[in-house]
Amino acid sequence: MNGVISVKDKEIAVINREITVINRKNSAIKGNIGEKIQMLKVKIDLFYLTNSKKEGGGVIWNRNRFHH
């Protein structure tokens, strides 16, 4: 084509750039969701740690206070 880019090729290039932008946004969203899931897991672990009975002495951990 003697260095001339067809309209079809230009349209394909534009679409490919748009797809790349969308893929980057999707990756960022997935990463953000992954971080939120991890934070939720930590909160759940802390909840169980602070609200469960410790074996042996029957001590209940609740809001950083010891209750016998």
Buried (B, 14 or more C-beta within 10 A) or exposed (E): EEEEEEEEEEEEEEEEEEEEEEEEEEEEEEEEEEEEEEEEEEEEEEEEEEEEEEEEEEEBBEEEEEEE
